[in-house]
Amino acid sequence: MKNIGVIGCGLMGGGIAKTLLREGFNVTVFDINKNNTNLLAEMGAIEAKNVQEIGLKSEAVILSLPSPEIIKETVTEILKTLPKGHMILDMSTNDVEMTRQLHTTCLEKDIIFFDCPLSGGPQGAENGELIIFCGGDENHYTRLRPLFDSIGEYDEYVGPSGSGQIIKLCHNMLVAGIIHLLSETLMTGEQAGVSMEKLANIFQKGTGHTRVMNVFGPNILNQTFDQVKFSLNHMTKDLSLYMNLADNVHSPTMMSQKIHQIYRDAQSNGKGEMDSTAIYQWLKSL
């Protein structure tokens, strides 16, 4: 499988496309923002005029899109041209029930659909170091391993359709909560007389050690909230999807509700386009 389409070439999709090109794949790209695809074309990608052209030229189509609605519309268009037996790999963060519906729709047309959400951020996409958790039909999973080995540090089949998205939504709620608690505790410690740098150093040597500090901590410590690793808008959207999931399975959400509301409040106060760590800046303004 050497002919790969990428739809949605922002920070994540663009990074994946660059890695695929570097690894020798034939890559066809589409994005409504032509600036994103122009750069990839200079690196050797083929720019498609529309989504249907991607379907014609690809054995597998990777989606990296911002909302369930856009994902559904895009899959509908791809199915008009994608040959039977080929694959759609949704690497976006999507609603679980919609994911399962898309899987069923694709199955009816002999198209293989996997939900393959990611961890690792834009840097992981650029460097081929993503963590990929894959939901779908296990008997087709082995076909994906060479592709995943090219763009990822680790991949795992996690269950039937929707399983990848369940893990992703739970993961992002956890990360959002840690970012908020890091913001509160770093702020409290500093206001009490200890520098944030010393606090962060001890956190990482103690039981409170977390990879979230490694990834997002520098933005808090350096107050560089405009250096977007994962935007607060995208995080808030994912938290809303998590809340829908928890409600559907009747899971308790005492803390999750509070975290979701905090991010929504920061979003409504103009922090949406900034990094998720802008939670710190919003808290500071209270």
C-alpha positions as CSV (number, residue, x, y, z in Angstrom):
1,M,0.0,0.0,0.0
2,K,1.9,3.0,-1.3
3,N,-0.8,5.4,-2.5
4,I,-2.1,7.4,0.4
5,G,-4.5,10.3,0.5
6,V,-4.6,12.9,3.3
7,I,-7.6,15.1,3.8
8,G,-7.1,17.9,6.2
9,C,-3.5,19.2,6.1
10,G,-3.2,21.4,9.2
11,L,-0.8,20.8,12.1
12,M,-1.5,17.0,12.4
13,G,-2.5,16.1,8.8
14,G,0.2,18.2,7.3
15,G,2.8,16.6,9.6
16,I,1.6,13.1,8.7
17,A,1.7,13.9,5.0
18,K,5.3,15.2,5.4
19,T,6.3,12.0,7.1
20,L,4.7,9.8,4.5
21,L,6.5,11.7,1.7
22,R,9.8,11.3,3.6
23,E,9.1,7.6,3.9
24,G,8.6,7.2,0.2
25,F,4.8,7.0,-0.1
26,N,2.9,8.5,-3.0
27,V,0.8,11.2,-1.3
28,T,-2.3,13.0,-2.6
29,V,-3.5,15.9,-0.4
30,F,-6.6,18.1,-0.1
31,D,-7.4,20.9,2.3
32,I,-9.7,23.9,2.0
33,N,-6.7,26.1,2.9
34,K,-4.5,25.9,-0.2
35,N,-1.5,27.3,1.8
36,N,-1.3,24.0,3.5
37,T,-1.4,21.9,0.4
38,N,0.9,24.2,-1.6
39,L,3.7,23.6,0.9
40,L,3.2,19.8,0.6
41,A,3.2,20.0,-3.2
42,E,6.6,21.6,-3.1
43,M,7.7,18.5,-1.2
44,G,6.3,16.1,-3.8
45,A,2.7,15.6,-2.9
46,I,-0.1,15.7,-5.5
47,E,-2.7,18.4,-4.8
48,A,-6.2,17.1,-5.5
49,K,-8.9,19.5,-6.7
50,N,-11.5,17.9,-4.5
51,V,-12.3,15.1,-2.1
52,Q,-13.5,12.7,-4.8
53,E,-10.2,13.0,-6.6
54,I,-8.5,11.8,-3.4
55,G,-10.7,8.7,-3.6
56,L,-9.7,7.9,-7.1
57,K,-6.0,8.1,-6.4
58,S,-5.7,6.4,-3.0
59,E,-5.5,2.9,-1.5
60,A,-6.1,4.4,1.9
61,V,-7.4,7.9,2.8
62,I,-6.4,9.5,6.1
63,L,-8.8,12.0,7.6
64,S,-7.5,14.8,9.9
65,L,-10.6,17.0,10.3
66,P,-12.0,19.3,12.9
67,S,-15.6,18.1,13.6
68,P,-17.9,15.1,13.3
69,E,-20.1,17.0,10.8
70,I,-17.2,17.7,8.4
71,I,-16.0,14.1,8.8
72,K,-19.4,12.7,7.8
73,E,-19.7,15.0,4.8
74,T,-16.2,14.1,3.7
75,V,-16.7,10.3,4.0
76,T,-19.9,10.7,1.9
77,E,-17.9,12.3,-0.9
78,I,-15.0,9.8,-0.7
79,L,-17.4,6.9,-1.0
80,K,-18.5,8.2,-4.5
81,T,-15.0,7.3,-5.9
82,L,-13.0,5.1,-3.6
83,P,-12.7,1.6,-5.0
84,K,-14.0,-1.4,-3.1
85,G,-11.6,-3.0,-0.7
86,H,-9.8,0.3,-0.1
87,M,-9.6,2.0,3.3
88,I,-10.6,5.2,5.2
89,L,-8.6,5.9,8.3
90,D,-10.1,8.5,10.5
91,M,-7.3,10.0,12.5
92,S,-9.5,12.9,13.7
93,T,-11.2,12.9,17.1
94,N,-14.8,12.0,16.4
95,D,-18.1,11.1,18.1
96,V,-18.2,7.4,19.0
97,E,-21.7,6.8,17.6
98,M,-21.0,8.6,14.4
99,T,-17.8,6.6,14.0
100,R,-19.8,3.4,14.3
101,Q,-22.4,4.6,11.8
102,L,-19.6,5.5,9.3
103,H,-18.1,2.1,9.8
104,T,-21.5,0.5,8.9
105,T,-22.0,2.7,5.9
106,C,-18.5,1.9,4.6
107,L,-19.0,-1.8,5.2
108,E,-22.2,-1.8,3.0
109,K,-20.0,-0.4,0.2
110,D,-17.1,-2.9,0.7
111,I,-14.9,-0.1,2.1
112,I,-12.8,-0.7,5.2
113,F,-13.2,2.0,7.9
114,F,-11.0,2.4,10.9
115,D,-11.0,5.0,13.7
116,C,-7.3,5.7,14.4
117,P,-7.1,8.7,16.7
118,L,-3.6,9.8,17.7
119,S,-1.5,11.1,20.6
120,G,1.8,12.9,20.1
121,G,0.8,16.2,18.8
122,P,2.2,18.1,15.8
123,Q,5.8,17.3,16.7
124,G,4.9,13.6,16.8
125,A,3.3,13.9,13.4
126,E,6.3,15.7,11.9
127,N,8.8,13.2,13.3
128,G,6.9,10.0,12.7
129,E,6.5,9.4,16.5
130,L,2.7,9.2,16.9
131,I,0.8,6.9,19.2
132,I,-2.0,5.3,17.2
133,F,-5.0,3.5,18.8
134,C,-7.0,1.7,16.1
135,G,-10.7,0.5,16.2
136,G,-12.3,-1.6,13.5
137,D,-12.2,-5.0,12.0
138,E,-9.2,-6.8,13.4
139,N,-8.7,-9.1,10.3
140,H,-7.8,-6.0,8.3
141,Y,-5.4,-4.5,10.9
142,T,-2.3,-6.2,9.7
143,R,-2.6,-4.5,6.3
144,L,-2.1,-1.2,8.1
145,R,1.1,-2.1,10.0
146,P,3.6,-0.9,7.4
147,L,1.8,2.4,7.2
148,F,1.6,2.8,10.9
149,D,5.2,1.9,11.3
150,S,6.1,4.8,9.0
151,I,4.2,7.5,10.9
152,G,4.1,6.1,14.4
153,E,6.2,5.2,17.4
154,Y,3.5,2.8,18.7
155,D,0.2,1.4,17.4
156,E,-2.3,-1.0,18.9
157,Y,-5.5,-2.6,17.8
158,V,-7.9,-1.7,20.6
159,G,-11.2,-3.3,19.6
160,P,-14.2,-3.0,17.3
161,S,-15.3,0.2,15.6
162,G,-15.4,3.2,18.0
163,S,-12.9,1.8,20.4
164,G,-10.1,4.1,19.3
165,Q,-12.4,7.1,19.7
166,I,-13.4,6.0,23.2
167,I,-9.8,5.8,24.3
168,K,-9.0,9.2,22.6
169,L,-11.9,11.0,24.3
170,C,-11.0,9.5,27.8
171,H,-7.4,10.4,27.2
172,N,-8.1,14.0,26.3
173,M,-10.4,14.5,29.3
174,L,-7.5,13.3,31.4
175,V,-5.0,15.6,29.7
176,A,-7.3,18.6,30.0
177,G,-7.7,17.9,33.7
178,I,-4.0,17.6,34.3
179,I,-3.3,20.9,32.4
180,H,-5.8,22.7,34.6
181,L,-4.3,21.2,37.8
182,L,-0.8,22.0,36.7
183,S,-1.9,25.6,36.0
184,E,-3.6,25.9,39.5
185,T,-0.7,24.3,41.4
186,L,2.1,26.2,39.6
187,M,0.2,29.4,40.2
188,T,-0.5,28.7,43.9
189,G,3.1,27.7,44.5
190,E,4.5,30.8,42.8
191,Q,2.2,33.1,44.7
192,A,3.3,31.4,47.9
193,G,6.9,32.2,47.2
194,V,8.4,29.3,45.1
195,S,9.3,29.7,41.5
196,M,7.3,27.8,38.9
197,E,10.6,26.4,37.6
198,K,11.5,24.8,40.9
199,L,7.9,23.5,41.3
200,A,8.0,21.9,37.9
201,N,11.4,20.3,38.5
202,I,10.3,18.7,41.7
203,F,6.9,17.6,40.2
204,Q,8.8,15.7,37.5
205,K,11.1,14.0,40.0
206,G,8.3,13.0,42.3
207,T,5.1,10.9,42.2
208,G,3.4,13.8,40.4
209,H,5.6,13.2,37.3
210,T,3.5,13.4,34.1
211,R,4.3,13.5,30.4
212,V,1.7,16.3,30.2
213,M,4.3,18.5,31.9
214,N,6.9,17.6,29.4
215,V,4.7,18.5,26.5
216,F,2.6,21.4,27.8
217,G,4.6,22.7,30.8
218,P,7.0,24.9,28.8
219,N,4.1,27.0,27.5
220,I,3.0,27.6,31.1
221,L,6.6,28.3,32.4
222,N,7.5,30.6,29.5
223,Q,4.0,32.1,29.1
224,T,4.0,31.2,25.4
225,F,0.4,30.5,25.0
226,D,0.4,31.5,21.3
227,Q,2.7,28.5,20.6
228,V,-0.2,26.1,19.8
229,K,0.4,22.4,20.5
230,F,-3.3,21.7,20.8
231,S,-5.7,24.6,20.7
232,L,-8.1,25.3,23.4
233,N,-10.9,25.3,20.8
234,H,-10.0,21.7,19.8
235,M,-9.7,20.6,23.4
236,T,-13.1,22.1,24.3
237,K,-14.7,20.3,21.3
238,D,-13.2,17.0,22.4
239,L,-14.4,17.5,26.0
240,S,-17.9,18.0,24.7
241,L,-17.6,14.7,22.8
242,Y,-16.4,13.0,26.0
243,M,-19.4,14.4,27.9
244,N,-21.7,13.0,25.3
245,L,-20.0,9.6,25.6
246,A,-20.2,9.6,29.4
247,D,-23.9,10.6,29.3
248,N,-24.7,7.8,26.8
249,V,-23.1,5.2,29.1
250,H,-24.4,6.7,32.3
251,S,-20.9,7.3,33.7
252,P,-20.4,9.7,36.7
253,T,-19.0,13.0,35.6
254,M,-18.5,15.1,38.8
255,M,-15.0,16.3,37.9
256,S,-15.4,16.0,34.1
257,Q,-18.3,18.5,34.2
258,K,-16.2,21.0,36.1
259,I,-13.3,20.6,33.7
260,H,-15.5,21.0,30.7
261,Q,-17.1,24.1,32.1
262,I,-13.7,25.7,32.9
263,Y,-12.5,25.2,29.3
264,R,-15.8,26.5,27.9
265,D,-15.4,29.6,30.1
266,A,-11.9,30.2,28.9
267,Q,-13.0,29.7,25.3
268,S,-15.8,32.3,25.7
269,N,-13.3,34.7,27.1
270,G,-11.2,34.8,23.9
271,K,-8.7,32.0,24.6
272,G,-10.0,29.5,22.0
273,E,-7.3,30.1,19.3
274,M,-4.5,29.8,21.8
275,D,-2.9,26.7,23.2
276,S,-4.8,24.7,25.8
277,T,-2.4,26.0,28.4
278,A,-4.0,29.4,28.1
279,I,-6.2,28.0,30.9
280,Y,-3.3,29.3,33.1
281,Q,-3.7,32.8,31.6
282,W,-7.4,32.8,32.1
283,L,-7.1,31.6,35.7
284,K,-4.6,34.4,36.3
285,S,-7.1,37.0,35.2
286,L,-9.8,35.9,37.7
